Amino acid sequence: MNKKLLLLLGLCVGALCLLGLVMLYSTAFTAKDQDRVHAQLFYLAAGLCMAPLLVWLDYNWLQHRAVLYALGGICLVLLVAVYIPGVGVQVNGSSRWVRGLGQPSEFAKPVVILLLAAGLSRLNQWTSVRLKQGFLLPLLLGVVPAGLIFFEQDWGTATLLLLLTLTMLLISGARWQHLALTILAALPVAAVLVAHNAVRRERIMVFLDPEAARHGSGRQVWQSLLAIGSGGLQGHFLDGSLHKFGYVPEQQTDFIFARIGEEMGLWGSSLVVLLFVGIFLCGLYTMKHARDRFGQFIATGCTTVIVLQACINMAVATSLVPNKGLPLPFMSYGGSGLLAMFICVGLLGSVAWRAREMKPATETPAQNQAGGVQLNLSFKG
């Protein structure tokens, strides 16, 4: 069953990557566009080499304290390095890139998953419901990198990390009262931040009425809706679409789903949704049958990141949520984002390969108590 699960996971990811390449090639008109296709092929090859290595690697090795501290330290250094002149690269007023390394915020996703998985897997049924040990301390593991990413003006990735953290805390057995109070406290803070940020405030207004702003700030979303709607049931295929000629800005990244809707129609869009559903089901089975709690949390985090990011991207392209600026996993152009998703797939595959086939993983009392309360943030050495 484990081999079949990995095969299904690989087929879903491979099909998404192939469709993404076709859509990227469809919008390649200039030499710069062709360079993007070549770069995407390079990163795709790197990801296809990296994911099997991570599947082969026993994920429990990543619990070692030195490994986790090294990953966490490197992640924080890179998130700060984006502000260093000559090291960080600023584009459109946002400091999100490190020269030669891409976006550290993308690699923060698997790092946060590993840190949270290692910390939460050490909680027992008594400490998991405590405010400090079971909620506040693990919450910091997601809030700190999310805060640094937020100041990079990447609100979408910061929000995704916070949602990931809350999801993993929920699965760990944290009290729903703590989660509810955190969300209620965050809502007025988010409202104040949006009110004092013209760009985000404008995006909210566009979301509420995209047609009214179709000639201004809402042009991107409006053209995306027109592209998807014009595709109909079967689409116009590669040579029949019109909106790819500059009508939809960022169509190779944040709005690639609009390309899919216009060129492949409802059938193609539905296929993409079903492929992500396939990844979700693989992740759900892996989480349920993982051999230990660490594996369960890795499967939960990786599945949440991939599927939630895909849902947000497609919802933005169809104007169901305000524009967040998140790429579509495995399909949008971007080297660091593609590699980060392959890391998540590799970790998920590593857990799936070693999963129990008959029943969910259980732990002995000795295993569950190992490390006690001190290992909430102190990992296996």
Residue pairs with C-beta under 8 A, 6 or more apart in sequence:
1 357
2 352
2 353
2 354
2 355
2 357
5 282
5 285
5 286
5 352
5 355
6 55
6 349
6 352
6 353
8 278
8 282
9 278
9 279
9 282
9 345
9 348
9 349
9 352
10 349
11 278
12 275
12 276
12 278
12 279
12 282
13 51
13 279
13 330
13 342
13 345
15 271
15 275
16 272
16 275
16 276
16 329
16 330
16 331
17 44
17 330
17 331
19 260
19 264
19 268
19 271
19 272
19 331
20 40
20 256
20 328
20 330
20 331
20 332
21 37
21 40
21 41
21 44
22 238
23 252
23 256
23 259
23 260
23 263
23 331
24 36
24 37
24 40
24 252
24 256
24 333
25 37
26 238
26 241
26 244
26 259
26 263
27 33
27 244
27 251
27 252
27 259
28 34
28 36
28 37
33 252
36 252
36 333
39 333
39 335
40 333
40 335
40 338
42 335
43 335
43 338
43 339
44 338
46 339
46 342
47 338
47 339
47 341
47 342
48 342
50 339
50 342
50 343
50 346
51 342
51 343
51 345
51 346
51 349
52 346
52 349
53 346
54 343
54 346
54 347
54 349
54 350
55 346
55 349
55 350
55 353
56 350
57 350
58 350
58 354
59 294
59 295
59 298
59 347
59 350
59 351
59 354
60 292
60 294
60 295
61 67
62 68
62 114
62 118
63 118
63 121
63 294
63 379
63 380
64 379
64 380
64 381
65 378
65 379
65 380
65 381
66 381
68 114
68 115
68 118
68 379
69 379
71 111
71 114
71 115
72 111
72 115
75 104
75 107
75 108
75 111
75 112
75 145
76 144
76 145
76 148
78 98
78 101
78 104
78 107
79 104
79 105
79 108
79 145
79 148
79 149
79 152
80 148
81 87
81 88
81 98
81 104
82 88
82 89
82 95
82 96
82 97
82 98
82 104
82 152
83 95
86 99
87 98
87 99
88 95
88 97
88 98
88 99
89 95
89 97
89 98
89 99
90 97
91 97
93 153
94 152
94 153
94 154
95 152
95 153
96 103
96 105
96 152
96 153
96 154
97 103
98 104
101 336
102 334
102 335
102 336
102 339
103 334
103 336
103 337
104 336
105 149
105 152
105 154
105 157
106 157
106 334
106 336
106 337
106 339
106 340
107 336
107 339
107 340
107 343
108 145
108 149
108 157
108 161
109 157
109 160
109 161
109 164
109 305
109 340
109 344
110 302
110 305
110 340
110 343
110 344
110 347
111 145
112 141
112 142
112 145
112 161
112 164
112 165
112 301
113 164
113 168
113 297
113 298
113 301
113 302
113 305
113 344
113 347
114 298
114 347
115 141
116 138
116 141
116 142
116 164
116 165
116 168
116 297
116 301
117 168
117 294
117 297
117 298
117 300
117 301
118 294
118 379
118 380
119 137
119 138
119 141
119 375
119 376
119 377
119 379
120 128
120 138
120 168
120 169
120 172
120 293
120 297
121 292
121 293
121 294
121 296
121 297
122 370
122 371
122 372
122 375
122 376
122 378
122 379
123 133
123 134
123 172
123 173
123 376
124 368
124 369
124 372
125 173
125 368
127 133
127 134
127 372
127 373
127 376
128 134
128 172
128 173
128 174
129 173
129 174
129 175
131 175
131 178
133 373
133 376
134 172
134 173
134 174
134 175
134 376
135 169
135 174
135 175
135 178
137 376
137 377
138 165
138 168
138 169
138 172
138 376
138 377
139 165
139 169
139 182
141 165
141 377
142 161
142 162
142 164
142 165
142 166
143 162
143 165
145 161
146 157
146 158
146 159
146 161
146 162
146 165
147 158
149 157
149 158
149 161
150 158
154 325
155 200
155 324
155 325
156 312
156 324
156 325
156 326
157 326
159 324
160 305
160 308
160 309
160 312
160 326
162 186
163 304
163 308
164 301
164 304
164 305
164 308
166 179
166 182
166 183
167 300
167 301
167 304
167 308
168 297
168 300
168 301
168 304
169 178
169 179
170 176
170 179
171 296
171 297
171 300
172 297
193 200
194 200
194 201
194 204
195 201
200 322
202 213
202 217
203 217
203 322
203 323
204 322
205 213
205 217
206 213
206 217
206 218
206 221
206 322
206 323
207 221
207 319
207 321
207 322
207 323
209 218
210 218
210 221
210 222
210 225
210 319
211 218
211 222
212 218
213 219
213 222
214 222
214 223
219 249
220 248
220 249
220 250
220 255
220 323
221 316
221 319
221 323
223 243
223 247
223 248
223 249
223 258
224 248
224 255
224 257
224 258
224 317
224 318
224 319
225 318
225 319
226 243
226 247
227 241
227 243
227 247
227 248
227 258
227 259
227 261
227 262
228 257
228 258
228 261
228 262
228 269
228 317
228 318
229 261
230 236
230 242
230 243
230 262
231 241
231 261
231 262
231 263
231 264
231 265
231 266
231 268
231 269
232 265
232 266
233 265
233 266
233 267
234 265
234 266
234 267
235 241
235 261
235 262
235 263
235 264
235 265
235 266
235 267
235 268
236 242
236 262
236 263
236 265
237 263
237 264
238 263
240 263
241 259
241 262
241 263
242 262
243 251
243 258
243 259
243 262
244 251
244 259
244 262
244 263
248 255
248 258
248 259
249 255
251 258
251 259
252 332
252 333
253 327
253 332
253 333
253 334
254 313
254 316
254 317
254 323
254 325
254 326
254 327
254 328
254 332
255 316
255 317
256 327
256 328
256 331
256 332
256 333
257 269
257 272
257 313
257 314
257 317
257 318
257 328
257 331
258 317
260 268
260 269
260 272
260 331
261 268
261 269
261 317
264 271
272 314
272 331
273 314
276 306
276 307
276 310
276 311
276 329
279 303
279 306
279 307
280 303
280 307
282 303
282 348
282 352
283 299
283 300
283 302
283 303
283 306
283 307
283 348
284 303
285 352
285 355
286 295
286 299
286 303
286 348
286 351
286 352
286 355
287 296
287 299
287 300
287 303
288 360
289 355
289 356
289 357
289 359
289 360
289 361
290 296
290 298
290 299
290 351
290 354
290 355
290 356
290 360
290 361
291 354
291 355
291 356
291 361
292 361
292 363
292 367
293 361
293 363
293 368
295 351
295 354
295 355
295 361
296 351
296 361
298 347
298 348
298 350
298 351
299 348
299 351
299 352
301 344
302 344
302 345
302 347
302 348
303 348
305 344
306 329
306 341
306 344
306 345
309 326
309 327
309 328
309 329
310 328
310 329
312 321
312 324
312 326
313 324
313 326
313 327
313 328
313 329
313 332
314 328
315 321
316 322
316 323
316 324
316 326
327 333
327 334
327 337
329 337
329 341
330 338
330 341
355 361
371 378
371 380
